Amino acid sequence: MWLTELDQWADSARDSKDCLDQLDWDRAARKPEGRVRERFISSRVVLRRILGALLRVQPAILRFRIDEHGKPTLVTPHQRCHFNLSHSDNVLLVGTSLSVRIGVDIEVPRSVPRAQQLSTRVFTTDERLLLSQASEISEAARDEAFLRIWTRKEAYLKCRGDGFTTPARDYAVGLDGSMRLDDLEIRSLDLPSPGYAALASAAPISHVRQYRLCRDDTI
């Protein structure tokens, strides 16, 4: 698991744009101009640097495809390296595995005033009950409960590969702890900075190595 702040990579990304391919640029062009687009470009540069280091190849030679559900994967001969990424505001989380498919999600702390309304579309009955109990404590407790469940659910669905095309409220992922759902394991992650994150894996999660990346780090 790799965690970094995207804005610190802005200058580095400008210097490393030659490592991106046409698919990267096509996707970047669909982003609003300004900070949103710059952060997307930085995320692609950081992703390529991480994957290049793991596979011991130059980042520029990596080629990706986007599947029918919008999930990027590596193509031959590097398809054995599974990855997933998520960003929230300025924070990027990248998960990698050389053996099994994974899904990750991250959310920075924020107010979610429509939490109850949103939960009716994506939470199970038990998860809505957990959210209601948290809401009775405070708005902050409500926001934390919503984002914890949300990250677990999205990581699970991203690992499945069909994203939110699957009815999310059909799958109970709970609020915390480690659990198995179907053939996947789901775990919330402890972060070195404020935020909520989760990992889903197609194999039991025995140990997770986490790295916090800074601009001058050698990956």
C-alpha positions in Angstrom: 0.0 0.0 0.0 1.4 3.4 -1.0 0.1 6.7 0.3 1.0 10.1 -0.9 -0.2 13.7 -1.3 -0.7 14.5 -5.0 0.1 18.3 -4.9 3.7 17.7 -3.8 4.2 15.8 -7.1 3.1 18.6 -9.4 6.6 19.7 -10.4 7.9 16.2 -10.6 4.9 15.2 -12.8 5.6 18.0 -15.2 9.2 16.7 -15.5 8.0 13.1 -16.0 5.1 13.6 -18.4 7.1 11.7 -21.1 6.4 8.5 -19.2 2.7 8.7 -19.9 1.1 7.2 -22.9 -1.9 8.2 -25.1 -4.4 6.5 -22.9 -3.2 8.6 -19.9 -3.5 11.8 -21.9 -6.9 10.9 -23.3 -8.2 10.3 -19.8 -6.5 13.5 -18.5 -8.2 15.5 -21.3 -11.6 14.5 -20.0 -10.8 16.0 -16.5 -11.7 19.6 -15.8 -8.7 21.9 -16.4 -6.8 23.1 -13.4 -6.1 21.3 -10.1 -8.3 18.3 -10.9 -6.4 17.5 -14.1 -3.0 18.2 -12.6 -3.8 15.8 -9.7 -4.9 13.1 -12.2 -1.6 13.5 -14.2 0.4 13.3 -10.9 -1.5 10.1 -9.9 -0.6 8.5 -13.2 3.1 9.4 -12.9 3.2 8.1 -9.3 1.4 4.9 -10.3 3.8 4.2 -13.2 6.8 4.8 -10.9 5.5 2.4 -8.3 4.6 -0.3 -10.9 7.8 0.2 -12.8 9.9 -0.3 -9.6 7.9 -3.4 -8.7 8.3 -4.9 -12.1 11.9 -3.6 -12.6 11.0 -1.9 -15.9 11.0 1.7 -17.1 7.6 3.3 -16.2 7.1 4.5 -19.8 6.9 1.0 -21.3 3.9 0.0 -19.2 0.7 -0.3 -21.1 -2.8 -0.4 -19.6 -6.3 -1.2 -20.7 -9.6 -0.1 -19.2 -12.1 -3.0 -18.8 -15.8 -2.7 -19.4 -16.4 -1.4 -15.8 -13.7 1.3 -16.1 -11.1 -0.5 -14.0 -7.5 -0.1 -15.4 -5.3 -3.2 -15.6 -1.8 -3.9 -17.0 -1.5 -5.8 -20.3 0.9 -8.6 -21.3 3.6 -9.2 -20.3 3.0 -7.4 -17.0 -0.5 -8.6 -16.2 0.7 -10.6 -13.2 1.0 -7.3 -11.3 -2.4 -6.4 -9.9 -3.1 -2.9 -8.7 -5.8 -0.5 -7.7 -5.9 3.1 -6.8 -8.1 5.6 -5.1 -7.8 9.3 -4.4 -9.8 11.7 -2.3 -9.0 15.4 -2.5 -5.2 15.6 -2.4 -4.5 12.1 -1.1 -3.7 9.1 -3.3 -3.7 5.5 -2.2 -2.2 2.8 -4.4 -2.5 -0.9 -3.7 -0.3 -3.5 -5.4 0.0 -7.3 -5.4 2.1 -9.7 -7.5 -0.3 -12.6 -6.9 -3.9 -11.7 -6.4 -6.5 -9.1 -7.5 -7.2 -6.3 -5.0 -9.4 -3.3 -4.5 -8.7 -0.2 -2.4 -10.6 3.0 -1.5 -9.7 6.1 0.6 -11.7 9.0 1.8 -10.5 12.1 3.6 -12.5 13.2 6.6 -15.4 15.4 5.7 -19.0 16.2 6.5 -21.6 14.0 4.8 -24.9 15.8 5.5 -26.8 13.5 3.1 -25.4 10.3 4.7 -28.8 8.9 5.6 -30.2 9.6 2.1 -27.2 8.0 0.4 -27.2 5.0 2.6 -30.7 4.0 1.4 -29.1 3.3 -2.0 -25.9 1.5 -1.1 -26.1 0.2 2.5 -27.8 -2.9 3.8 -30.4 -2.8 6.5 -27.9 -3.6 9.2 -25.4 -1.0 7.9 -28.2 1.7 7.9 -28.9 0.7 11.5 -25.2 1.2 12.4 -25.3 4.6 10.7 -28.5 5.6 12.5 -26.9 4.7 15.9 -23.8 6.8 15.0 -26.0 9.7 14.0 -27.7 9.7 17.4 -24.2 10.3 19.0 -23.1 13.3 16.8 -22.7 14.5 13.2 -19.0 13.7 13.4 -19.8 10.1 14.5 -22.3 9.8 11.6 -19.7 11.0 9.1 -17.0 8.6 10.4 -19.4 5.6 10.3 -20.6 6.5 6.8 -17.1 6.8 5.4 -15.8 3.7 7.1 -18.6 1.6 5.6 -18.3 3.3 2.3 -14.6 2.7 1.9 -15.0 -1.0 2.8 -17.9 -1.4 0.3 -16.2 0.3 -2.6 -12.9 -1.6 -2.0 -14.9 -4.8 -2.1 -16.8 -3.9 -5.3 -13.6 -2.7 -7.0 -11.9 -6.0 -6.1 -14.8 -7.9 -7.6 -14.2 -6.0 -10.8 -17.8 -4.9 -11.5 -17.8 -1.7 -9.4 -21.1 -0.2 -8.5 -22.8 -2.0 -11.3 -23.4 -4.6 -8.6 -26.3 -3.6 -6.2 -24.1 -2.4 -3.3 -26.9 -2.8 -0.7 -26.9 -6.5 -1.4 -23.5 -6.9 0.3 -22.9 -6.2 4.0 -19.3 -5.2 4.7 -19.7 -3.9 8.2 -18.1 -1.0 10.0 -14.6 -2.2 11.1 -12.4 -5.3 11.6 -11.5 -8.0 9.1 -14.1 -10.1 7.4 -14.7 -12.5 4.5 -17.4 -11.9 2.0 -17.9 -14.5 -0.8 -14.3 -15.3 -1.7 -12.8 -11.9 -0.7 -11.3 -10.6 2.5 -12.1 -7.0 3.5 -10.1 -5.0 6.0 -10.1 -1.4 7.1 -6.6 0.2 7.1 -4.8 2.4 9.7 -3.4 5.5 8.0 -0.5 7.7 9.1 -2.7 10.7 8.6 -6.4 11.5 9.1 -8.6 9.5 6.7 -10.5 6.3 6.1 -9.3 3.5 3.9 -10.0 -0.1 3.1 -8.5 -3.0 1.3 -10.2 -6.0 -0.3 -8.2 -9.0 -1.5 -8.9 -12.3 -3.3 -6.6 -14.0 -0.8 -6.4 -13.9 3.0 -4.7 -10.7 4.2 -2.0 -11.8 6.5 0.2 -8.7 6.4 0.0 -5.3 4.7 3.2 -3.3 4.1 2.5 0.4 3.9 4.7 3.1 2.5 4.3 6.9 2.7 5.8 8.5 -0.4 7.3 11.9 -0.5 8.4 13.8 -3.6 12.1 13.1 -3.2 11.7 9.4 -2.3 13.3 6.8 -4.6 10.6 4.2 -5.3 
